[in-house]
Amino acid sequence: MQERPEQPPLDNPLRHLTPAQFMALGGNAVVYVRSVSADKVAEFMDEAELTGQSDYQIVIAGDGSPLLVADSPEAVEDWLAERNYGVATVH
């Protein structure tokens, strides 16, 4: 098997935008959906009442503020259906 030379990961310039630059690109209309563990949810939500479930779905605004924590992808879909956001899934 032929080995490929190691290449540094590409540094996307979008990672270095100021909040004002991001909003000018439509950052206030984009949300990110990510699956997170209950432990991660508890880190940023002091009063989170979590069930015994291990994974949750979180919707995060383009500026990084959490908008919704849900217990299923279907709950996120229902919530987003009532709003006018572009969605990016974070893997």
N, CA, C and O of each residue as an XYZ file, in Angstrom:
364
protein
N       0.837     -1.167      0.000
C       0.000      0.000      0.000
C       0.890      1.241      0.000
O       1.878      1.316      0.731
N       0.527      2.191     -0.819
C       1.313      3.404     -0.946
C       0.879      4.416      0.113
O      -0.312      4.667      0.295
N       1.852      4.986      0.800
C       1.534      5.977      1.823
C       1.527      7.363      1.199
O       2.351      7.685      0.343
N       0.590      8.163      1.644
C       0.502      9.541      1.164
C       1.308     10.442      2.097
O       1.365     10.201      3.303
N       1.927     11.471      1.540
C       2.639     12.397      2.418
C       1.639     13.109      3.333
O       0.528     13.455      2.931
N       2.068     13.308      4.552
C       1.179     13.961      5.513
C       1.031     15.425      5.152
O       2.016     16.133      4.940
N      -0.231     15.875      5.085
C      -0.518     17.262      4.746
C      -1.213     17.907      5.934
O      -2.064     17.285      6.571
N      -0.857     19.147      6.237
C      -1.559     19.828      7.330
C      -3.011     20.078      6.923
O      -3.294     20.284      5.743
N      -3.935     20.061      7.888
C      -5.328     20.314      7.541
C      -5.492     21.735      7.002
O      -4.789     22.657      7.416
N      -6.418     21.890      6.085
C      -6.679     23.206      5.520
C      -7.300     24.105      6.590
O      -8.163     23.673      7.354
N      -6.860     25.330      6.631
C      -7.391     26.291      7.587
C      -8.429     27.138      6.874
O      -8.082     28.013      6.081
N      -9.686     26.886      7.148
C     -10.770     27.580      6.490
C     -10.851     29.021      6.996
O     -10.921     29.241      8.205
N     -10.843     30.002      6.097
C     -10.896     31.405      6.531
C     -12.199     31.766      7.257
O     -12.237     32.759      7.983
N     -13.260     30.982      7.074
C     -14.511     31.272      7.776
C     -14.374     31.094      9.282
O     -15.167     31.648     10.043
N     -13.379     30.328      9.721
C     -13.150     30.133     11.155
C     -12.605     31.390     11.828
O     -12.595     31.476     13.056
N     -12.159     32.348     11.052
C     -11.505     33.528     11.612
C     -12.308     34.807     11.427
O     -11.771     35.903     11.590
N     -13.583     34.681     11.088
C     -14.423     35.860     10.924
C     -14.757     36.483     12.277
O     -14.912     35.781     13.276
N     -14.864     37.783     12.294
C     -15.355     38.456     13.492
C     -16.862     38.234     13.550
O     -17.470     37.892     12.536
N     -17.481     38.423     14.727
C     -18.943     38.283     14.796
C     -19.670     39.179     13.790
O     -20.667     38.758     13.203
N     -19.195     40.381     13.587
C     -19.842     41.294     12.635
C     -19.723     40.771     11.202
O     -20.679     40.851     10.431
N     -18.561     40.241     10.850
C     -18.372     39.685      9.509
C     -19.268     38.464      9.300
O     -19.850     38.287      8.230
N     -19.371     37.630     10.328
C     -20.209     36.437     10.232
C     -21.668     36.828     10.030
O     -22.350     36.253      9.181
N     -22.153     37.797     10.799
C     -23.549     38.228     10.677
C     -23.803     38.819      9.291
O     -24.889     38.645      8.739
N     -22.815     39.514      8.724
C     -22.971     40.082      7.386
C     -23.124     38.987      6.331
O     -23.711     39.218      5.274
N     -22.596     37.799      6.618
C     -22.743     36.668      5.699
C     -24.064     35.924      5.890
O     -24.339     34.951      5.187
N     -24.866     36.372      6.823
C     -26.129     35.692      7.087
C     -26.070     34.806      8.306
O     -26.904     33.913      8.453
N     -25.115     35.023      9.183
C     -24.942     34.200     10.377
C     -26.136     34.196     11.300
O     -26.310     33.263     12.084
N     -26.968     35.229     11.222
C     -28.158     35.251     12.067
C     -29.279     34.387     11.494
O     -30.332     34.253     12.118
N     -29.069     33.803     10.324
C     -30.089     32.963      9.699
C     -29.653     31.505      9.605
O     -30.352     30.683      9.013
N     -28.497     31.184     10.188
C     -27.960     29.831     10.110
C     -27.866     29.251     11.508
O     -27.420     29.921     12.439
N     -28.285     28.009     11.650
C     -28.128     27.300     12.919
C     -27.401     25.990     12.644
O     -27.399     25.478     11.525
N     -26.798     25.475     13.672
C     -26.067     24.224     13.590
C     -26.760     23.208     14.482
O     -27.185     23.536     15.589
N     -26.875     21.986     14.007
C     -27.494     20.910     14.778
C     -26.408     19.893     15.073
O     -25.666     19.467     14.187
N     -26.334     19.521     16.328
C     -25.277     18.590     16.741
C     -25.801     17.640     17.802
O     -26.598     18.026     18.657
N     -25.355     16.410     17.742
C     -25.670     15.439     18.770
C     -24.633     15.588     19.880
O     -23.432     15.602     19.611
N     -25.098     15.700     21.134
C     -24.182     15.882     22.266
C     -24.576     14.956     23.404
O     -25.721     14.514     23.498
N     -23.617     14.674     24.260
C     -23.878     13.829     25.427
C     -24.564     14.648     26.517
O     -24.506     15.878     26.513
N     -25.203     13.964     27.435
C     -25.849     14.630     28.566
C     -24.833     15.424     29.380
O     -25.152     16.495     29.896
N     -23.621     14.909     29.498
C     -22.570     15.619     30.231
C     -22.250     16.960     29.590
O     -22.072     17.958     30.289
N     -22.177     16.990     28.263
C     -21.892     18.241     27.558
C     -23.024     19.242     27.739
O     -22.774     20.434     27.915
N     -24.261     18.772     27.696
C     -25.404     19.664     27.907
C     -25.328     20.275     29.298
O     -25.561     21.472     29.465
N     -25.009     19.474     30.280
C     -24.927     19.949     31.659
C     -23.824     20.988     31.843
O     -23.918     21.822     32.744
N     -22.787     20.958     31.017
C     -21.687     21.917     31.122
C     -22.137     23.350     30.868
O     -21.644     24.273     31.516
N     -23.069     23.551     29.931
C     -23.453     24.921     29.608
C     -24.869     25.278     30.052
O     -25.309     26.408     29.840
N     -25.581     24.352     30.654
C     -26.918     24.634     31.159
C     -26.975     24.211     32.621
O     -27.139     23.032     32.935
N     -26.840     25.183     33.499
C     -26.785     24.904     34.935
C     -28.012     24.164     35.453
O     -27.892     23.260     36.280
N     -29.182     24.541     34.973
C     -30.416     23.984     35.515
C     -31.043     22.930     34.611
O     -32.252     22.702     34.656
N     -30.228     22.300     33.805
C     -30.756     21.303     32.870
C     -31.279     20.094     33.632
O     -30.581     19.508     34.459
N     -32.524     19.735     33.334
C     -33.113     18.523     33.908
C     -33.017     17.435     32.842
O     -33.827     17.388     31.917
N     -32.040     16.579     32.978
C     -31.786     15.562     31.968
C     -32.320     14.222     32.429
O     -32.171     13.837     33.589
N     -32.935     13.529     31.511
C     -33.408     12.182     31.815
C     -32.237     11.228     31.711
O     -31.104     11.669     31.516
N     -32.472      9.957     31.832
C     -31.420      8.959     31.763
C     -30.836      8.781     30.375
O     -29.964      7.937     30.172
N     -31.302      9.559     29.430
C     -30.847      9.458     28.050
C     -29.383      9.898     27.950
O     -28.953     10.800     28.670
N     -28.626      9.266     27.066
C     -27.213      9.599     26.965
C     -26.916     10.646     25.898
O     -25.943     11.387     26.039
N     -27.711     10.736     24.844
C     -27.465     11.707     23.770
C     -28.650     12.635     23.575
O     -29.808     12.235     23.692
N     -28.328     13.886     23.272
C     -29.331     14.906     22.999
C     -28.967     15.607     21.705
O     -27.840     15.498     21.222
N     -29.909     16.313     21.159
C     -29.689     17.138     19.981
C     -29.672     18.584     20.456
O     -30.518     18.996     21.249
N     -28.708     19.345     19.967
C     -28.644     20.751     20.332
C     -28.666     21.580     19.057
O     -28.026     21.236     18.064
N     -29.411     22.676     19.099
C     -29.442     23.634     17.999
C     -28.705     24.870     18.495
O     -29.042     25.437     19.534
N     -27.692     25.276     17.733
C     -26.836     26.384     18.122
C     -26.933     27.473     17.061
O     -26.848     27.196     15.865
N     -27.112     28.721     17.509
C     -27.159     29.850     16.588
C     -25.794     30.061     15.966
O     -24.788     29.572     16.481
N     -25.757     30.779     14.874
C     -24.504     31.063     14.197
C     -23.494     31.770     15.077
O     -22.288     31.661     14.854
N     -23.981     32.500     16.082
C     -23.059     33.195     16.992
C     -22.589     32.314     18.140
O     -21.823     32.760     18.994
N     -23.049     31.049     18.163
C     -22.606     30.112     19.191
C     -23.524     29.971     20.382
O     -23.257     29.158     21.267
N     -24.591     30.732     20.431
C     -25.502     30.618     21.570
C     -26.480     29.463     21.361
O     -27.007     29.281     20.263
N     -26.722     28.682     22.422
C     -27.657     27.552     22.295
C     -29.096     28.048     22.170
O     -29.522     28.946     22.895
N     -29.829     27.452     21.243
C     -31.226     27.819     21.031
C     -32.191     26.750     21.538
O     -33.273     27.071     22.030
N     -31.803     25.490     21.420
C     -32.701     24.403     21.764
C     -31.897     23.168     22.130
O     -30.899     22.848     21.485
N     -32.338     22.485     23.164
C     -31.835     21.155     23.487
C     -33.042     20.233     23.407
O     -34.058     20.469     24.060
N     -32.925     19.192     22.612
C     -34.048     18.280     22.405
C     -33.587     16.845     22.611
O     -32.397     16.537     22.542
N     -34.551     15.986     22.863
C     -34.225     14.585     23.117
C     -34.288     13.709     21.869
O     -34.031     12.507     21.944
N     -34.631     14.305     20.713
C     -34.689     13.507     19.487
C     -34.511     14.395     18.260
O     -34.817     15.586     18.302
N     -34.018     13.817     17.173
C     -33.927     14.578     15.924
C     -35.299     15.041     15.429
O     -35.414     16.098     14.808
N     -36.330     14.253     15.704
C     -37.687     14.631     15.282
C     -38.150     15.902     15.985
O     -38.805     16.746     15.373
N     -37.816     16.043     17.263
C     -38.182     17.256     18.005
C     -37.481     18.476     17.414
O     -38.067     19.555     17.331
N     -36.229     18.301     17.004
C     -35.498     19.397     16.361
C     -36.152     19.744     15.030
O     -36.338     20.921     14.721
N     -36.503     18.733     14.239
C     -37.155     18.970     12.951
C     -38.464     19.725     13.128
O     -38.751     20.651     12.369
N     -39.259     19.344     14.118
C     -40.525     20.035     14.378
C     -40.273     21.490     14.752
O     -40.968     22.384     14.268
N     -39.295     21.731     15.600
C     -38.975     23.087     16.043
C     -38.496     23.933     14.865
O     -38.917     25.079     14.705
N     -37.615     23.364     14.041
C     -37.082     24.099     12.896
C     -38.142     24.353     11.825
O     -38.064     25.347     11.102
N     -39.124     23.472     11.718
C     -40.176     23.643     10.716
C     -40.971     24.923     10.950
O     -41.559     25.472     10.018
N     -40.986     25.392     12.180
C     -41.726     26.612     12.527
C     -40.876     27.873     12.389
O     -41.360     28.973     12.657
N     -39.626     27.731     11.978
C     -38.710     28.855     11.876
C     -38.074     28.898     10.503
O     -38.149     27.933      9.742
N     -37.453     30.009     10.192
C     -36.847     30.200      8.881
C     -35.329     30.254      9.004
O     -34.720     31.307      8.814
N     -34.722     29.111      9.322
C     -33.276     29.023      9.446
C     -32.701     28.136      8.360
O     -33.347     27.195      7.901
N     -31.482     28.447      7.955
C     -30.698     27.513      7.171
C     -30.018     26.593      8.187
O     -29.634     27.052      9.262
N     -29.862     25.328      7.876
C     -29.330     24.371      8.845
C     -28.017     23.782      8.336
O     -27.886     23.404      7.172
N     -27.054     23.718      9.250
C     -25.786     23.027      8.983
C     -25.642     21.960     10.040
O     -25.801     22.245     11.227
N     -25.344     20.736      9.640
C     -25.152     19.651     10.596
C     -23.673     19.531     10.899
O     -22.855     19.426      9.985
N     -23.323     19.545     12.178
C     -21.934     19.427     12.591
C     -21.665     17.973     12.914
O     -22.394     17.364     13.698
N     -20.618     17.405     12.314
C     -20.268     16.005     12.556
C     -19.069     15.923     13.439
O     -18.614     14.826     13.762
